[in-house]
């Protein structure tokens, strides 16, 4: 009797052998990838003073460790949808993970500021592709009716990583070395590569089209210049020549981009997707919600350390309950979503968040630390209503073939919104701080900046009333299905 014919083991065979649903595989890869990139973005801020001392440079120079990474993200994100469609989402996701991981190791071994900034730019190339391509894989795998259940798990990186970053960063800087802030990414990245290589399924879009060179250059230039202006404005002043030149150049490139992309047969950014009223409405809400939430997370560690005298580690531990609030309350939000829909949950979450940030703006030098933690836990709970609704409903009416391009557009918006929130709060702080004095004199400036965050959340709540619930009906089935189904 002839032996059976040998055949090559495929990733689909491996999934079956391990009894893992393809949905679980994509969810794990996406959560891990997003976790490590978001953690990296927040953990670095804690190390900036140490890096400035190590390389003997000032604040203006060391900020390029952050700015270089953000500008690199800005160039890559708009093109990520096309790369995933053309070369396959699995291949692109793994390539992005490999670049991010290798660059993290290089950052950890840098011997000069120039090297570190260069390696951070390379790191941004990987990070810029990971989020949009991972999100496209996710929404292709989970149909609309399963997204509410899935979002209870997928909310983890968005909620936990920003709060955990300052804690981990402070601990590593205080007990080990700043190099471990970057090297900690290596084992996580390696695990994602092995897991994804074995278990992820490939997906290509047959009609990816040609690479849109004019769109790529204009989109990357517009986003990079706008982010540079938002970054420089609070530091150098909004009327400084560099800030004005960056803002004007970004605006000119953005206008040209719209004109070029609307005429292109295969645009880099499918701006026509904004004609989809649900996608347009949820993106508008996301602009103000992201600016408010991430602006607040940028400001609070500064307030706790500069005004209340907390260490980096203690500051991180004080803000950490926000992530716990997201994780706990998101389970309730997932159960309520099928009954109430995105509009009610978004409005309730943003309205509550606005009121809670107003309460945080009344914190002073003598406020009990546990009251601050309790308020932040509640802020995280309110934010979970919003983020679960956005993740579940935003892509409900987007065709599968357009998911990659829609994801690139959505992530571009989130990147600009984050920079906008930080810039607004940092500017409010800069113009409100007195020229001299101590913590008691600085307190009102931080309180005013937090009120700006509250106002952004309140405006987002008003915009959420325009979210068309009827368009999201496919995501609101009473009987949701577990991620592992």
ZAKE-148645 format. One record per residue: residue in three letters; z, x, y of N, C-alpha, C in turn. Coordinates in steps of 0.1 Angstrom, whole numbers, plus 5000, padded with zeros to 4 digits. Each point is the difference from the previous one (the first is absolute). Layout:
! residues N
ALAZXYZXYZXY;...
END
This chain:
! residues 485
UNK500050084988500049925012500050095012;UNK499149975009499950095012501149975010;UNK500550115006501149985010499549925012;UNK501049935006499649925012499550095011;UNK499049955007499550075011501050025011;UNK500250135004500950035011499449955013;UNK500949955009499549965013501050055011;UNK499550025011500850055011501049895005;UNK501350055002501049915005499849985015;UNK499949875004499849975014501349965007;UNK500049985013501249965007500449864996;UNK499049914997500349874995500750004987;UNK499550094991500750014987501550055002;UNK500250095009501350055003500949895005;UNK499549915009500849895005500449914989;UNK499049974990500449924989501050064991;UNK499950144998500950064991501450005006;UNK500150015013501350005006500549865003;UNK499249904997500349865003500449985014;UNK499250065009500249985015498849915005;UNK500349905007499049925007499350085010;UNK498749995002499350075011500649975014;UNK500649885001500749975013501250085002;UNK500850024989501150095002499650145003;UNK499050054994499550145002499650015015;UNK499349915005499550015014501349995010;UNK500949914996501249985009500850135000;UNK500250064988500850125000499450115008;UNK498750024998499250115007500149985015;UNK499849875004500049975014501450025007;UNK501049954993501350015005500450155001;UNK499750084990500450145000499250075011;UNK498749985001499250065010500549975014;UNK500249875003500449965013501450055003;UNK500950004990501450055002500050145005;UNK499250094993500150145004499350035013;UNK499049925004499350035013500949945011;UNK500649884999500849955010501350085002;UNK500650044988501250095001499750135007;UNK498850064998499650125006499949985015;UNK499549895004499849975015501349995007;UNK501049954993501349985007501050124998;UNK499850074989501050114997499750125009;UNK498850015005499750125008500750005013;UNK500149885006500649995013501450065001;UNK500849994989501350065000500050155000;UNK498950064996499950154999499550065012;UNK499549935010499350065011500950105008;UNK501349975003500850105007500150124992;UNK500249994987500150124991498850085000;UNK498849935000498750075000499850075013;UNK500449945011499950075013500850135001;UNK501249994994500850125000499450114991;UNK499549964988499550094990498850085006;UNK499149925007498750075005500150045014;UNK501249975007500250055013499149945011;UNK499849864999499149935009500849895006;UNK499449945010500649895007499649864994;UNK500649905006499849864995498549965000;UNK499350045012498649965001499150064989;UNK500350124996499250064990500349954986;UNK501349984997500449964986499649854997;UNK499749925011499649874998498649994993;UNK499350115001498750004993500150004985;UNK501150024994500349994986499849854997;UNK500449915009499849864998498749955005;UNK499650055012498749955006498850044992;UNK500050124995498950054991499849914988;UNK501149964994499949924988499549865004;UNK500449945011499649875004498550005004;UNK499550105007498650015004499150014987;UNK500550084990499250014988500049864993;UNK501149934999500049874995498949915007;UNK500050015013499249925008498550024997;UNK499650124997498650034997499649944986;UNK500950024991499749974986500149854997;UNK501049935005500249864996498849915001;UNK499250005011498949915001498950034989;UNK499950124996499050034989500549984986;UNK501349974998500550004987499449884992;UNK499749895006499549894993498650034994;UNK499250075007498750044995500150104989;UNK500950105001500250104989500449934987;UNK500949905001500549934988498949924994;UNK499149935008498949924995498950094994;UNK499850115006498950094996500350094988;UNK501250065000500350094989501049944990;UNK500549885003501049944990501450015006;UNK500749894999501450005005500950094993;UNK499950014986500850094993499850155004;UNK498750045000499750135003500550045014;UNK499849915010500350025014501650015001;UNK500749914993501449995001500650134994;UNK499550054989500550124994499750135008;UNK498850005006499650115009500950005012;UNK500349895006500949995012501450054996;UNK500549964988501350044995500150154998;UNK498950064995499950144997500150085013;UNK499249955010499950075013501449995007;UNK500649895000501349985006501050094994;UNK500050004986501050084993499950155002;UNK498750054999499750145003500450045014;UNK499649925010500450025014501550015002;UNK500749914993501550005001500650134996;UNK499550064989500450134995499750115010;UNK498849995006499650105010500949995012;UNK500349875004500949995012501450064997;UNK500549984988501250064996500050155000;UNK498950064999499950154999499550065013;UNK499849925011499450055012500950105007;UNK499450115006500850105006499850015015;UNK499249905006499950005014499749855004;UNK500249975013499749865004498549974999;UNK499150095002498649984999499749964986;UNK500550074990499849964986500549874997;UNK501249975004500649874997499249885006;UNK499650025012499249895006498649984993;UNK499450124996498849994992500249934987;UNK501050034993500349944987500449855002;UNK500649975011500349865002498849925003;UNK499050065006498749935002499349974987;UNK500150104991499549984986500749894993;UNK501350005002500949904994499649865004;UNK499649995013499649875006498749954994;UNK499150094995498849964993500349924988;UNK501050054992500449934988500749885003;UNK501050005009500849895004499149885006;UNK499050045007499149905006499249924991;UNK499750064988499349934990500949924990;UNK501250054998500849934990500349865003;UNK500449965012500549875003498849904999;UNK498950025007498949904999499449984986;UNK499850114993499449994987501049944990;UNK501350045001501049944991500149855002;UNK499949965013500149855003498849934995;UNK498850065001498849934995500149994985;UNK500550104993500249994985501049884997;UNK501049995008501049904997499549865002;UNK499349975011499549875002498849964991;UNK499350104995499049974990500649964986;UNK501250064997500749974988500849875000;UNK500649975011500849885001499349895007;UNK499749894994499349895006501049945010;UNK499549925010500949945010501249934995;UNK499949934989501249924995501150094994;UNK499750124998501050094994500750105010;UNK499549995013500450105009501449985006;UNK500549885000501449985005501050064990;UNK499749994987500950064990499950155001;UNK498850055001499850155001500650065012;UNK499949935011500550065013501550025000;UNK500749944991501550024999500250144995;UNK499150064992500150144996499350095009;UNK498949965006499250095008500650025014;UNK501049925003500650025013500950135000;UNK500350054988500950124999499650115009;UNK498850065000499750115008500149985015;UNK499549885004500049965014501549995005;UNK500949964992501449985005500950124997;UNK499950064989501050104996499650145006;UNK498750035000499750145004500450035015;UNK499749905010500450045013501550025002;UNK500849924993501450015001500550124992;UNK499450044989500550114992499650135005;UNK498950015008499550125006501050085007;UNK500749945010501050075008501250054991;UNK500449924990501150044991499650124992;UNK498850004994499650114991499750125009;UNK499449985011499750115009501250075005;UNK501049925005501350065004500750074989;UNK500049954988500750064989499350134996;UNK498750015000499250124996500250115011;UNK499949965013500250105010501450055001;UNK501049924998501450045000500450094988;UNK499449974988500550064988499150104994;UNK498749995003499050094994499250075010;UNK498749965002499150065010499049905005;UNK499550025012499049915005498749994990;UNK499850114993498850014991500149894989;UNK501249964996500149894990499649875005;UNK500049985013499549875006498549984995;UNK499250114999498749984996499850024984;UNK500850104995499950024985500449894992;UNK500949915005500549894992498849904996;UNK498950015008498849924996499350044988;UNK500150134996499350054989500249944987;UNK501249984995500249944987499649855000;UNK500249935011499649865000498449995000;UNK499450095008498550005000499450044986;UNK500750094993499550044987500149894990;UNK501249935001500249884991498949895002;UNK499749985013499049905003498650044994;UNK499750135001498750054995499949984985;UNK501150034993499949994985500049854997;UNK500849925006500149864997498649935003;UNK499550035012498749945004498950044992;UNK499950134996498950054992499949934987;UNK501149984994500149944987499849845000;UNK500549945010500149854999499249925010;UNK499750065012499249925009498649974995;UNK499549885004498649974997499150035012;UNK498850034998499150045010499349875005;UNK499750005013499249895006499150055011;UNK498749975000499150045010499349875005;UNK499650005012499149905006498650044999;UNK499149934993498650044999499350005014;UNK500549925009499349995013500850075011;UNK500450124997500950085010499250045012;UNK498650024999499250035011500150155003;UNK499250045010500150145005501250035008;UNK500350125001501250045009499649995014;UNK500849925008499749975014500550115009;UNK499250105002500450125008500449975014;UNK499249925008500449965013501349925000;UNK500149914991501349924999501250094997;UNK499850094991501150094996500450095012;UNK499150065007500350085012500749925011;UNK499449885003500649925010501449944997;UNK500149964987501349944996501150115000;UNK499750114994500950114999500450055014;UNK499050015009500350055014500849905007;UNK499649874999500749905008501549994996;UNK500249994987501449994995500850135003;UNK499450114998500750135002500450015015;UNK499149975009500250015014501149905005;UNK499949884995501049905004501450044995;UNK500150054988501350044994500550125008;UNK499150095004500450125008500549955014;UNK499449905006500549955013501349944998;UNK500249924990501349934997501150104997;UNK499650114994501050114997500350085013;UNK499050035008500350085012500649935011;UNK499749875001500549925012501550015002;UNK500849974990501450015002500550145003;UNK499350114995500550135002499550065014;UNK498749985002499450075012499949905012;UNK500149874997499849905011498749934998;UNK499949885004498849924998498950035010;UNK500450075011499050035010499650154999;UNK500550074990499650144998498650014996;UNK499350105005498550014997499750004985;UNK500850064991499750004986500149864994;UNK501049935005500249864995498949915004;UNK499750015013498949915005498650044994;UNK499850124998498750044994499949954985;UNK501150014993500149964986499849844999;UNK500749935009499949865000498649955004;UNK499450065010498649975004499050034990;UNK500250124994499050034989500249914988;UNK501249974996500249904989499449875003;UNK500249955012499449875004498550005000;UNK499450115005498650015000499450004986;UNK500750084991499550004986500249874993;UNK501149935003500249874994498949905004;UNK499750005013498949915004498750034994;UNK499750134999498750044993500149974985;UNK501150014994500249974986499749854997;UNK500549915009499749864998498549975001;UNK499450065010498649985002499150054988;UNK500450124995499250064989500349924987;UNK501349974997500349944987499549864998;UNK499949925011499549874999498549994998;UNK499450115003498550014998499650074987;UNK501050074994499750074988499949914987;UNK499150044991499949924988501150044990;UNK500550125001501150054991501050075009;UNK500849925007501050065010501150074992;UNK500650105007501250074995501249905000;UNK500249945012501049895001499349875001;UNK500349914991499449875000500849915010;UNK499750015013500649935010499849854999;UNK498949964993499749864998501149934992;UNK500850084993501149944992501149945009;UNK500050045013500949945009499649865004;UNK498849964996499649865001500649914990;UNK500650064989500849924991501349965006;UNK500349875002501149965009501450044994;UNK500149994987501350044994500350155001;UNK498950084997500250145001500250045015;UNK499349945009500250035014501449965005;UNK500549894996501349955005501150094994;UNK500050034987501050084994500050155006;UNK498850055003500050135006500650005014;UNK499849895008500649995013501550004999;UNK500549924991501550004998500550144996;UNK499250064991500550134995500050115011;UNK499249995010500050095012501450005006;UNK500549885004501350005007501250024991;UNK499949954987501150024991500150154996;UNK498950074998500150144996500550085012;UNK499549975012500450075012501549985002;UNK500549884999501449975002500950074989;UNK499749994988500850054989500050154999;UNK498850065000500050154999500450075013;UNK499849935011500550055013501550005000;UNK500649904994501549994999500550114991;UNK499350024989500550114990499850145006;UNK499150015009499850135007501250025010;UNK500449905007501050015011501450014995;UNK500449924989501450004996500550134996;UNK499350094992500650134997500350085012;UNK499149995010500350085013501249945007;UNK500249875000501149945006501350044993;UNK500049994987501250044992500450145002;UNK499050095001500350145000500350055015;UNK499149965009500250045014501149935008;UNK500249874997500949935008501449994993;UNK499949974987501349984992500550134993;UNK499250105001500450134994500050024985;UNK499249914993500050014986499150114995;UNK500350064988499150104994498749934995;UNK499050094997498849944994500249924988;UNK500950054991500349944987500849875003;UNK500950005009500849885002499149895007;UNK499250055009499049905006499249934990;UNK499450084990499249954989500849904992;UNK501250034997500849914992500449875008;UNK500050015013500349885008498849905000;UNK498850065000498849925001499549954986;UNK500550064989499649974987500149864996;UNK501149935004500149854996498849925004;UNK499250045009498849925003499149994988;UNK499950114992499150004988500749914989;UNK501350014999500749914990499849855004;UNK500049975013499849865004498649964996;UNK499050085002498649964996499949984985;UNK500650094992499949984985500749884995;UNK501249975006500849894995499349865004;UNK499749995013499549875005498649984996;UNK499250104997498649984996499949924987;UNK501150004991499949924988500149855004;UNK500849975010500149865005498649975007;UNK499550095008498749975007498949974990;UNK500050074989499049984990500149864994;UNK501249954999500249864994499649905010;UNK500250025013499849915011498549995003;UNK499350114999498650015005499149884994;UNK500049984987499149894995500349865006;UNK501249985004500449875005499849995015;UNK500350115008499950005014498850065006;UNK499450094993498850075005500250115010;UNK498950075004500250115009500549975014;UNK499549895006500349975014501549995002;UNK500749924992501449975002500850134998;UNK499750074989500750124997499850115011;UNK498850025004499750105011500849965013;UNK499949875004500749965012501550024998;UNK500649964989501450014998500550155000;UNK499250084993500450144999499950075013;UNK498949985008499950075013501049945010;UNK500249875000500949955010501550054997;UNK500350004987501450064997500050155003;UNK499050074997500050145003500150035015;UNK499449925008500150015015501449985004;UNK500749904995501349975004501050114996;UNK499750054988500950114994499950135008;UNK498750035004499850125008500749995014;UNK499949885005500849975013501550034998;UNK500549964988501450034997500250154999;UNK499150074994500150154999500050065014;UNK499349945009499950065013501349995008;UNK501049934994501349995007501050104993;UNK499650074991500850104994500450115010;UNK501250045000500550105010500650124993;UNK500850085007500650124994501249964991;UNK500549895001501249964993499749904988;UNK498849954999499749904990500250064986;UNK500749924992500350044986498750034992;UNK500050114993498850044993499549904990;UNK501049934994499649904989499449885006;UNK500349975013499349895006498550035002;UNK499850135004498650045002499250004986;UNK500750044989499450004987499749854996;UNK501049915002499849864997498849945007;UNK499950035013498949955008498650064995;UNK500050124996498850064995499649944986;UNK501049974992499849934987499349875003;UNK500449935010499449875004498650025005;UNK499850105008498750035005499050024989;UNK500450084990499250024988499749874993;UNK501049924999499849874993499049925007;UNK500149995014499049935008498650054998;UNK499950145000498750064999499349984987;UNK500949984989499449974987499249875000;UNK500449905007499349885001498650025006;UNK499950095010498850025006499050094991;UNK500650114995499150094993499549944987;UNK500849924993499649944988498949905003;UNK500149935011499049905003498750075004;UNK500150115007498750075004499350064988;UNK500850064991499450064988499449894991;UNK500649895000499549894991498849935005;UNK499949975014499049915005498950075007;UNK500150135005499050065009498650004993;UNK499950034987498750024994499649884991;UNK500749895002499849884992498549955000;UNK499450015012498649955001499050115001;UNK500450124997499050115000499350024987;UNK498750005000499250024987500450134993;UNK500050004987500450134993499150125004;UNK498749985002499250115004500350065014;UNK500749925008500450045014501450055000;UNK500750014989501550035000500250145005;UNK499250104996500250145004499850015015;UNK499049945006499750025014501149925008;UNK500449884995501149935007501350084999;UNK500350074989501250085000500050115010;UNK498850075001499950105010500249955014;UNK499549885003500249945013501549965003;UNK500649954989501449965001500950125002;UNK499850114993500850125001499750075014;UNK498849995005499750065013500949935010;UNK500049864999500949925009501450045000;UNK500550024987501450034999500450145006;UNK499050104999500350135005500150005015;UNK499049925006500149995015501249925004;UNK500449904993501249925004501250084999;UNK500250084990501150094999500150105012;UNK498950065003500050095012500249925013;UNK499549885001500349925012501449975002;UNK500749964989501449975000500950115004;UNK499750124994500850125004499750045014;UNK498749995005499750045013500749915011;UNK500049874997500649905009501550035002;UNK500750014988501450025000500450145006;UNK499250104997500350145005499750005015;UNK499049935005499750005014501249925008;UNK500449894994501149935006501250085001;UNK500350084989501150095000499950115010;UNK498850065001499850115009500249965015;UNK499549885004500049965014501449955003;UNK500849964990501449955002501150105000;UNK499750114993501150104999500350075014;UNK501350015003500350075013499850154999;UNK499850065011499750155000501250084996;UNK501249945001501250084996501049904995;UNK501150054994501049914994500250034985;UNK500949914994500350024986499649874993;UNK500549994987499749884992500249875006;UNK501149985007500249875007499049975010;UNK499450105006498949985010498749974993;UNK499850054988498749984993500049874993;UNK501149944998500149884992499149885005;UNK500049975013499149895005498550034997;UNK499650125001498550034997499749964986;UNK500850044990499849964986500049854999;UNK500949935007500149864999498849935005;UNK499450055011498849945005498850024990;UNK499950124994499050034991500049904988;UNK501249984995500249904989499649865004;UNK500249975012499549865005498549995000;UNK499350115002498550004998499649984986;UNK500750064991499849974985500249854997;UNK501149945006500349864998498949915006;UNK499550045011498949925007498750014991;UNK499750114995498850014991500149914988;UNK501250004994500249914988499949855004;UNK500549975012499949865005498649965002;UNK499250095006498649975002499249984987;UNK500450084990499449994987500449874994;UNK501249955002500449874995499149895006;UNK499750005013499249905006498650014994;UNK499450124998498750014994500049954986;UNK501150014992500049954986499849854999;UNK500249935011499849855000498549974999;UNK499150105002498649974999499450044987;UNK500950054990499550034987499549884993;UNK498849994995499549884994500549984985;UNK501049924998500649994987499049954990;UNK499149915004499049944990499250114994;UNK499750115007499250114994500750084990;UNK501349995000500950084991500449924988;UNK499549884998500549914989499950064987;UNK499050094997499850064987501250094997;UNK500750055010501250084997501349934999;UNK499949865001501349925001500249914988;UNK499650044988500249924988501550004998;UNK500549884996501449994997500550094989;UNK499250024990500450074988499450145002;UNK500850105005499550145001500150074986;UNK499350114999499950074988500650145002;UNK500750054990500650135001499050115001;UNK500350115006499150115001499450054987;UNK500849994989499650064987499149914992;UNK499749885005499249914992498650054999;
END
